[in-house]
Amino acid sequence: MLFDIIKSPSFARLMENHLRDMLIYLFENNQNFGILCKIEHVIFDPQLPKDLSDEFRAMTLFFLAGYTFESARIDNDILIFEAGFGQDNIGSFVSVPLLSIVQIIIDETPAFVNLAIPQEHHQLMKKENNEGVQNSMSALLSNPENQKFLKKK
């Protein structure tokens, strides 16, 4: 039941609206915060050098304070901010789709948790499951002894 809810497009829209409202509230109240997000959906412009981008984990925490906080804005369904990375403080604009934000953290405490599975992720999971079934069937049928399990028309 929970999986049916979190994969629902209407639930994703609800979570995205809550995320947007929460971020606007934090901006209006000058409250620094962190976002824990899925790095696979994050875009850096300009791209970071490979040695820096390889350091990011699948779930990465960005803390918005100081100039990074001041530069932050929401554009449609994307949080955009400028940040510096590495010892040389290499600047890049970071674009994070709202539904890729898993948590909003204030003072080391999660203040918001997003459970929605974005539609494209759900479609990918469905495709992988279908491929898995086909691969299993191919493996089963590769053995001539298993032909007896096929239905005869």
C-alpha positions as a printed Julia matrix, in Angstrom:
153×3 Matrix{Float64}:
  0.0     0.0     0.0
  2.75    2.51    0.93
  4.63    1.71   -2.3
  1.48    2.45   -4.31
  1.24    5.85   -2.65
  4.9     6.91   -2.97
  5.05    5.99   -6.66
  1.86    7.91   -7.45
  2.33   11.02   -9.66
 -0.23   12.9    -7.56
  1.76   12.11   -4.39
  4.94   13.29   -6.15
  3.23   16.59   -7.02
  2.09   16.93   -3.41
  5.64   16.35   -2.12
  7.08   18.74   -4.72
  4.64   21.47   -3.63
  5.52   20.88    0.03
  9.23   21.02   -0.8
  8.78   24.29   -2.68
  6.72   25.79    0.17
  9.26   24.66    2.77
 12.19   26.11    0.81
 10.37   29.43    0.29
  9.61   29.55    4.0
 13.28   28.99    4.85
 14.39   31.67    2.36
 11.86   34.18    3.69
 13.01   33.51    7.27
 16.73   33.67    6.43
 17.22   30.15    7.77
 20.3    28.25    6.59
 19.65   24.59    5.82
 21.05   21.47    4.25
 19.58   19.3     1.53
 20.26   15.61    1.21
 19.72   14.74   -2.43
 20.23   12.09   -5.09
 23.42   13.17   -6.86
 22.47   11.36  -10.08
 19.9    14.09  -10.82
 22.11   17.07   -9.88
 23.62   19.21  -12.65
 26.76   21.32  -12.21
 27.36   24.28  -14.53
 30.19   24.41  -15.33
 30.88   20.74  -14.76
 33.25   19.96  -11.94
 36.59   18.27  -12.61
 36.3    14.48  -12.52
 38.39   14.16   -9.35
 35.86   16.34   -7.5
 32.7    14.85   -9.0
 33.94   11.32   -8.22
 33.95   12.22   -4.5
 30.17   12.66   -4.35
 28.16    9.77   -2.94
 24.79    8.62   -4.29
 23.14   10.63   -1.52
 24.96   13.93   -1.04
 24.44   16.7     1.51
 24.73   20.32    0.42
 24.61   22.99    3.12
 23.2    26.34    2.05
 24.72   29.15    4.11
 26.51   32.42    3.4
 26.92   33.19   -0.3
 25.52   29.79   -1.28
 22.29   30.61    0.61
 22.17   34.14   -0.83
 22.57   32.83   -4.39
 19.83   30.18   -4.01
 16.56   30.4    -5.89
 13.76   28.14   -7.09
 13.14   28.08  -10.81
 10.04   26.02  -11.66
 10.78   22.64  -10.06
 14.55   23.13   -9.6
 16.56   24.53   -6.7
 19.57   26.44   -8.07
 22.5    27.78   -6.06
 26.15   28.66   -6.54
 28.78   26.86   -4.5
 32.51   26.38   -4.36
 34.08   22.91   -4.35
 37.44   21.47   -3.42
 40.57   23.15   -2.07
 40.54   25.65   -4.93
 36.9    26.57   -4.23
 35.9    25.9    -7.86
 32.6    27.7    -8.45
 29.65   26.03  -10.11
 25.91   26.57  -10.31
 24.17   23.55   -8.82
 20.72   22.59  -10.14
 18.74   20.14   -8.03
 15.29   18.95   -9.13
 12.99   19.35   -6.12
 11.93   15.7    -6.15
 15.61   14.68   -5.91
 15.74   16.29   -2.46
 15.24   13.51    0.04
 15.6    15.59    3.21
 15.8    19.19    4.32
 17.98   19.45    7.4
 18.04   22.33    9.9
 20.54   22.34   12.77
 21.44   18.68   12.12
 17.77   17.63   12.36
 15.64   16.46    9.42
 12.83   19.02    9.12
 11.35   17.54    5.95
 11.44   14.06    4.42
 10.42   13.36    0.82
  9.23    9.8     0.2
  8.04   10.3    -3.39
  9.53    8.22   -6.17
  9.82   10.43   -9.25
  7.91    9.01  -12.24
 11.03    8.45  -14.39
 12.58    6.39  -11.56
  9.39    4.33  -11.27
  9.42    3.71  -15.04
 13.08    2.66  -14.88
 12.31    0.21  -12.05
  9.43   -1.22  -14.09
 11.69   -1.63  -17.14
 14.39   -3.34  -15.05
 11.79   -5.72  -13.59
 10.53   -6.6   -17.09
 14.09   -7.19  -18.31
 14.7    -9.4   -15.28
 11.64  -11.53  -16.1
 12.77  -11.86  -19.73
 16.31  -12.78  -18.66
 14.94  -15.37  -16.24
 12.72  -16.83  -18.96
 15.66  -16.97  -21.39
 17.78  -18.75  -18.81
 14.97  -21.22  -18.09
 14.34  -21.98  -21.76
 18.03  -22.33  -22.61
 17.9   -25.76  -21.01
 16.07  -28.2   -23.35
 14.82  -30.15  -20.33
 12.69  -27.13  -19.34
 10.67  -27.14  -22.57
  8.12  -29.33  -20.79
  7.14  -26.32  -18.66
  5.86  -24.35  -21.67
  2.12  -24.29  -22.28
  1.04  -26.05  -25.47
 -1.58  -24.24  -27.55
